[in-house]
Amino acid sequence: MKNALIERSGRIAQFSATPFEVAPDLTWVEVPDDTDALDTYEDGAVVRHVLPADHIPPSVARAAGSDNSVAAMRTKFNDLLDTLAAQGIIT
């Protein structure tokens, strides 16, 4: 277990091995070791953050231009891999 600093909204603001004094509107709670900052804390329990299956990171979406469909991203990524392989950069 580790300690998570929880904001009123339920957002996990920070982790610490040892709790320390914080503002009154923040609360320390013990959470499982695999809790991360994308999770939230609601009604006394950690709520795991799950990305949708078709989630595309913003940096990848910007690189793809206006067509941000998963199929288009895969095509562009595969084209990039083919180019790098043809240049001998990857095998």
ABEGO torsion letter per residue (X at the ends): XBBBBBBAAGBBABBBABBBBBBAABBBBBBBAABBAABBBBGGBBBBBBBBAABBBAAAAAAAEABABAAAAAAAAAAAAAAAAAAGABX
